[in-house]
Amino acid sequence: MPNDQSASASPARVCILYTGGTIGMRKTPDGYLPAPGYLAAQMTVLNEFNNPALPEYEIIEFEPLLDSSNMRPDDWLKIAGCIQEQYAHYDGFVVVHGTDTMAYSASALAFLLEGLGKPVILTGSQIPLCEVRNDAVENLVTALLIAGHYPVPEVCLYFGGKLLRGCRSVKVNASGLSAFDSPNYPPLGTAGIDLVMNWSAITPPPGEGTALHIAENCRPMVAVLKLFPGIAPWMVESFLR
């Protein structure tokens, strides 16, 4: 257990929503591919995931498992709906996700899950869990500890030793193990010898009796227009059309 006095000592239950991504892939003649049931099988035999310091956890595996480059707004709604459906049964949630679009999903879920009062932690890895050298074990173990033992009422992204606010996270490195950062907001926590939470940066919990619900005004038609000196009016007009 992390030696933080703010950590909960009571038993906790965490729901792992496995959507796909590198972390649960297995090596095949065609390269690494997601395999149904493989992540759960790997976690069953690894001592780190059977340590009594971890909260109890159950895995809900999505069908089909997705490479994160194929993640769409409908999949964000599916994840949000699953969290809402299971919300009363667990103390926290870990969303196992591919890295390419993890920051997009974290941001979307932060706005979709209104009235959230429990941790929702997205994580994954750059190297599959099946490899002897990987970043998957640390990322997933720490995400489970935070989701089960720390009252962080936010959608967060945990990766490479940093807990980031979901809607402030960006992927900054495609090959390094510290793949995500939060350039415009401090980390909500850091994992070294101890797990140190930055409680002053964490959103306060919602008022007592606040119910979780999914925002209904989610529209996928969003684009980004970068302004620069000398941009021509016809460029803006063309973009808006």
C-alpha positions as CSV (number, residue, x, y, z in Angstrom):
1,M,0.0,0.0,0.0
2,P,1.3,3.5,-0.7
3,N,2.0,5.4,2.5
4,D,-0.3,8.3,1.9
5,Q,-2.6,9.1,4.8
6,S,-5.3,10.1,2.3
7,A,-5.5,6.5,0.9
8,S,-8.5,4.5,1.9
9,A,-7.9,1.4,4.2
10,S,-11.2,-0.2,3.5
11,P,-11.7,-3.0,1.0
12,A,-12.3,-1.8,-2.5
13,R,-13.6,-3.2,-5.8
14,V,-12.4,-1.9,-9.2
15,C,-13.9,-2.6,-12.6
16,I,-11.4,-3.0,-15.4
17,L,-12.9,-2.1,-18.8
18,Y,-10.6,-3.7,-21.4
19,T,-11.2,-2.0,-24.7
20,G,-8.1,-3.2,-26.5
21,G,-4.7,-1.7,-27.3
22,T,-1.1,-2.9,-27.1
23,I,-1.2,-4.0,-23.4
24,G,-3.2,-7.1,-24.1
25,M,-1.8,-8.1,-27.5
26,R,-0.1,-11.4,-28.1
27,K,2.7,-12.2,-30.7
28,T,1.4,-13.9,-33.8
29,P,3.0,-14.7,-37.2
30,D,1.3,-11.5,-38.4
31,G,2.7,-9.4,-35.6
32,Y,1.1,-8.3,-32.3
33,L,-2.7,-8.6,-32.3
34,P,-5.4,-8.3,-29.6
35,A,-6.7,-11.6,-28.5
36,P,-9.9,-12.1,-26.5
37,G,-9.2,-13.4,-23.0
38,Y,-5.5,-13.0,-23.2
39,L,-5.1,-10.0,-20.9
40,A,-7.1,-11.7,-18.2
41,A,-5.1,-14.9,-18.6
42,Q,-1.8,-13.0,-18.3
43,M,-3.0,-11.2,-15.2
44,T,-4.0,-14.5,-13.6
45,V,-0.5,-15.9,-13.7
46,L,1.5,-12.8,-12.8
47,N,2.2,-12.4,-9.1
48,E,1.9,-8.6,-9.2
49,F,-1.8,-8.9,-10.0
50,N,-2.5,-11.3,-7.2
51,N,-0.9,-9.2,-4.4
52,P,-3.3,-8.5,-1.5
53,A,-2.3,-4.8,-1.6
54,L,-4.3,-4.5,-4.8
55,P,-8.1,-3.9,-4.6
56,E,-10.4,-6.7,-5.8
57,Y,-10.9,-6.3,-9.5
58,E,-13.1,-7.8,-12.3
59,I,-12.5,-7.4,-16.0
60,I,-15.2,-6.5,-18.6
61,E,-13.8,-7.2,-22.0
62,F,-15.2,-5.3,-24.9
63,E,-16.2,-7.0,-28.2
64,P,-14.5,-6.4,-30.5
65,L,-11.2,-5.4,-29.0
66,L,-10.1,-2.3,-30.8
67,D,-6.7,-0.9,-31.8
68,S,-7.0,2.6,-30.5
69,S,-6.6,4.1,-34.0
70,N,-10.0,2.7,-34.7
71,M,-11.7,4.3,-31.6
72,R,-14.7,6.4,-32.6
73,P,-17.1,8.7,-30.7
74,D,-19.6,5.9,-30.5
75,D,-17.0,3.9,-28.6
76,W,-16.6,6.7,-26.1
77,L,-20.4,6.5,-25.5
78,K,-20.1,2.8,-25.1
79,I,-17.4,3.1,-22.4
80,A,-19.4,5.9,-20.6
81,G,-22.5,3.7,-20.7
82,C,-20.7,0.8,-19.3
83,I,-19.3,2.9,-16.4
84,Q,-22.8,4.2,-15.7
85,E,-24.3,0.7,-15.7
86,Q,-21.7,-0.6,-13.3
87,Y,-21.3,2.6,-11.3
88,A,-23.0,1.4,-8.1
89,H,-21.1,-1.9,-7.9
90,Y,-17.5,-0.6,-7.8
91,D,-15.4,2.0,-6.0
92,G,-13.4,2.9,-9.1
93,F,-12.8,2.1,-12.8
94,V,-9.7,1.4,-14.9
95,V,-10.1,1.7,-18.7
96,V,-7.4,-0.3,-20.5
97,H,-6.9,1.5,-23.8
98,G,-4.5,1.8,-26.7
99,T,-2.1,4.7,-26.6
100,D,-2.7,6.4,-30.0
101,T,-6.1,7.9,-29.0
102,M,-6.0,7.5,-25.2
103,A,-5.8,11.2,-24.6
104,Y,-8.8,11.8,-26.9
105,S,-10.9,9.2,-25.0
106,A,-9.8,10.6,-21.6
107,S,-10.9,14.0,-22.7
108,A,-14.2,12.9,-24.1
109,L,-15.1,10.8,-21.0
110,A,-14.2,13.8,-18.7
111,F,-17.0,15.7,-20.4
112,L,-19.4,12.8,-20.9
113,L,-19.5,11.6,-17.3
114,E,-21.2,14.4,-15.4
115,G,-21.5,14.2,-11.7
116,L,-18.7,11.7,-11.4
117,G,-17.7,10.9,-7.9
118,K,-15.3,8.0,-8.3
119,P,-11.9,7.5,-10.1
120,V,-11.9,6.6,-13.7
121,I,-8.3,5.9,-14.8
122,L,-7.3,5.3,-18.4
123,T,-4.0,3.4,-18.9
124,G,-2.2,1.1,-21.3
125,S,1.3,0.4,-22.4
126,Q,3.9,0.9,-25.1
127,I,5.0,-2.7,-24.8
128,P,2.6,-5.7,-24.4
129,L,2.2,-7.4,-21.0
130,C,3.4,-10.7,-22.5
131,E,6.9,-9.3,-23.1
132,V,9.5,-9.9,-20.4
133,R,10.5,-6.2,-20.5
134,N,7.4,-4.1,-20.5
135,D,5.8,-1.0,-19.0
136,A,2.4,-2.7,-18.7
137,V,2.7,-4.1,-15.2
138,E,3.6,-0.8,-13.6
139,N,1.0,1.2,-15.4
140,L,-1.8,-1.2,-14.7
141,V,-0.8,-2.0,-11.1
142,T,-0.6,1.7,-10.2
143,A,-3.8,2.5,-12.0
144,L,-5.6,-0.2,-10.0
145,L,-4.1,1.2,-6.7
146,I,-5.3,4.7,-7.5
147,A,-8.7,3.6,-8.7
148,G,-9.2,1.4,-5.6
149,H,-7.6,3.4,-2.8
150,Y,-7.6,7.1,-3.6
151,P,-10.8,9.2,-3.8
152,V,-10.1,11.0,-7.0
153,P,-13.5,12.0,-8.5
154,E,-12.2,12.6,-12.0
155,V,-11.4,11.0,-15.3
156,C,-7.6,10.6,-15.3
157,L,-4.8,9.2,-17.4
158,Y,-2.0,7.3,-15.7
159,F,1.1,6.5,-17.6
160,G,4.8,6.5,-17.0
161,G,4.7,7.5,-13.4
162,K,2.3,10.4,-13.8
163,L,-1.4,10.8,-13.0
164,L,-2.9,13.4,-15.4
165,R,-6.2,15.1,-15.7
166,G,-7.9,13.4,-18.6
167,C,-9.0,16.5,-20.5
168,R,-5.5,18.1,-20.1
169,S,-3.5,15.1,-21.3
170,V,-1.7,14.8,-24.6
171,K,0.5,12.1,-26.1
172,V,4.0,13.5,-26.5
173,N,6.2,10.5,-27.4
174,A,5.4,7.6,-29.7
175,S,8.4,5.5,-28.7
176,G,9.3,6.4,-25.1
177,L,7.7,5.0,-22.0
178,S,6.8,8.4,-20.6
179,A,4.4,8.9,-23.5
180,F,2.0,11.4,-22.0
181,D,2.1,14.8,-20.5
182,S,-0.1,17.7,-19.3
183,P,1.6,20.8,-20.5
184,N,-1.0,23.3,-19.2
185,Y,-1.9,21.7,-15.8
186,P,0.2,20.1,-13.1
187,P,0.1,16.3,-12.6
188,L,-2.6,15.1,-10.2
189,G,-0.1,12.6,-8.8
190,T,3.3,11.1,-9.3
191,A,4.5,7.6,-8.6
192,G,8.1,7.1,-7.4
193,I,9.0,5.3,-4.2
194,D,5.6,6.6,-2.9
195,L,2.4,7.6,-4.6
196,V,2.2,11.3,-4.0
197,M,-1.2,12.9,-4.8
198,N,-1.5,16.6,-5.6
199,W,-4.8,17.1,-3.8
200,S,-4.9,20.8,-4.3
201,A,-5.1,20.2,-8.1
202,I,-7.8,17.5,-7.9
203,T,-11.4,18.4,-8.4
204,P,-13.5,18.3,-5.2
205,P,-16.1,15.5,-5.1
206,P,-19.7,16.4,-6.2
207,G,-22.3,17.2,-3.6
208,E,-23.9,14.3,-1.6
209,G,-26.6,12.7,-3.6
210,T,-25.3,13.8,-7.0
211,A,-26.1,11.1,-9.6
212,L,-23.8,10.2,-12.4
213,H,-25.3,10.8,-15.8
214,I,-24.0,10.9,-19.4
215,A,-24.1,14.2,-21.2
216,E,-26.6,14.1,-24.0
217,N,-25.1,16.9,-26.2
218,C,-22.2,14.9,-27.5
219,R,-21.7,15.8,-31.2
220,P,-18.9,14.2,-33.2
221,M,-18.7,17.1,-35.7
222,V,-15.7,18.9,-34.3
223,A,-12.7,20.3,-36.1
224,V,-9.7,22.5,-35.2
225,L,-8.8,25.6,-37.2
226,K,-5.4,27.0,-36.4
227,L,-5.2,30.7,-36.9
228,F,-2.0,32.4,-38.1
229,P,-0.9,35.9,-39.1
230,G,-2.2,36.7,-42.5
231,I,-4.8,33.9,-42.7
232,A,-7.1,34.7,-45.6
233,P,-10.9,35.2,-45.0
234,W,-11.6,32.6,-47.8
235,M,-9.6,30.0,-45.9
236,V,-11.9,30.5,-42.8
237,E,-15.0,30.5,-44.9
238,S,-13.9,27.3,-46.7
239,F,-13.2,25.6,-43.4
240,L,-16.6,26.6,-41.9
241,R,-18.3,25.1,-45.0
